[in-house]
Amino acid sequence: MKKIRLFTPGPCAVPEEVLVEMARPFEHHRTPWFKDLMGQCQEKLKQVLQTGNEVVIITGSGTAVAEGAIIGCNPPGSKMLTIEGGKFGQRWGEIAQQFGIDVVRHEIEWGTPPTAEMVAEHLKSDPAITTVMVVHSETSTATACDLEAIGKVCRDAGTLLIADCITSAGALPLRPDEWGVDVAITGAQKALMIPPGLGFASVSPRAWQIIENNKDQHSYYLSYIKAYKKGLGHDTPFTPAHVLIRGLNKALDILLEEGMENVWRRVAAMAEATRKAGEAIGLKVFSRRPSDSVTALCCPEGLAVADIRAGLKERFGIQSAGGQEHLKGKIFRIGHMGYIDEMDTVLVIAALEQVLHKLGHKFELGAGVSAAQRVFAERMR
Ligand SMILES: Cc1ncc(COP(=O)(O)O)c(C=O)c1O
């Protein structure tokens, strides 16, 4: 018997109720049935994303929605700053370059976060910068930044802020309106607990003004204006992934029933338990400012990441993620997003202990589970 146990930082495990919902017979999408579904999702998304702003829904993965934001928010004459501390930060700089946007790409050491000071320094020395883009939770390095502080700097300077919240929304505390995040982007297959294929963005009035006045947007399908206008009538400009929208409606119900504060608390506890467990069994946490939605653990000396991940998969059906680019072979990552609870986290730690023990890593068997249990006992009373 082999269960599928998805601990990757996306796609993430989907609740059975959502899977069942998506398996039910469906209607055509230009119908009152779909509009009702879409309207419900639009409202619930605002609650989950903690925003009063309009949320656009685009068929495509998170990258599609980010590309739409980069194109829409940078009319001719704009200058964008990206702070790049991992694979996804890099992607946003590459997209801007590909579209001929004047972009300042500030590379930072992987595993460190973009900071408010970095942004402030750029805005001070280069007043031509009109847009800043950062990654709230950089999945490739499992690192989170202080988005609230960055938001304050951008708001004070009158600069537009786009945040990649793809692995923070629905997992980490996020308050785009309060923090001054003009465009907060996320995707379906992470903490929102549905399969890949949808992307979302909350858009502030300030960002809308820029997007609407931008007559030079070289994108048809990823136009926020088209998505927004149709969205007003609970509709979509193109054929929607309506089965996913239906799954989304159920997944949002599940999140809202738990309550966002409780979701954040659970995810934070699962992340801390994993970090403490890792340390208790001799695995260093990679990031200098760890994200709570995913944990990156360093491979112990003398072992291979490939063997650890294969052991988890072959013996226990657990799917984890490796490192990307120069971190390949150095770290492996365990996600805390999606349909995962405290006991799933205890399970993955127990399995990791079994695998490491078999590979000859020296540690006290049970020390990781014990450390995790203590975290849950303390934080989830
Ligand atoms: C932080 C972050 N940004 C962007 C992306 C890209 O999103 P997608 O794969 O949905 O296009 C990912 C996906 O893992 C991510 O984790």
The ligand as an SDF file (V2000), in Angstrom:
LIG
                    3D

 16 16  0  0  0  0  0  0  0  0999 V2000
    6.9570   32.3520   -4.5840 C   0  0  0  0  0  0  0  0  0  0  0  0
    6.5130   31.8290   -5.9100 C   0  0  0  0  0  0  0  0  0  0  0  0
    6.3550   32.6750   -6.9030 N   0  0  0  0  0  0  0  0  0  0  0  0
    5.9750   32.2580   -8.1210 C   0  0  0  0  0  0  0  0  0  0  0  0
    5.7310   30.9380   -8.3860 C   0  0  0  0  0  0  0  0  0  0  0  0
    5.3020   30.5270   -9.7330 C   0  0  0  0  0  0  0  0  0  0  0  0
    3.9700   30.1820   -9.6900 O   0  0  0  0  0  0  0  0  0  0  0  0
    3.3310   29.2050  -10.7650 P   0  0  0  0  0  0  0  0  0  0  0  0
    4.1580   27.9660  -10.7630 O   0  0  0  0  0  0  0  0  0  0  0  0
    1.9520   28.9990  -10.2140 O   0  0  0  0  0  0  0  0  0  0  0  0
    3.3550   29.9020  -12.0530 O   0  0  0  0  0  0  0  0  0  0  0  0
    5.8840   29.9970   -7.3790 C   0  0  0  0  0  0  0  0  0  0  0  0
    5.6610   28.5760   -7.6270 C   0  0  0  0  0  0  0  0  0  0  0  0
    6.1910   27.7120   -6.9640 O   0  0  0  0  0  0  0  0  0  0  0  0
    6.2810   30.4680   -6.1020 C   0  0  0  0  0  0  0  0  0  0  0  0
    6.4180   29.5930   -5.0950 O   0  0  0  0  0  0  0  0  0  0  0  0
  1  2  1  0
  2  3  1  0
  2 15  2  0
  3  4  2  0
  4  5  1  0
  5  6  1  0
  5 12  2  0
  6  7  1  0
  7  8  1  0
  8  9  2  0
  8 10  1  0
  8 11  1  0
 12 13  1  0
 12 15  1  0
 13 14  2  0
 15 16  1  0
M  END
$$$$
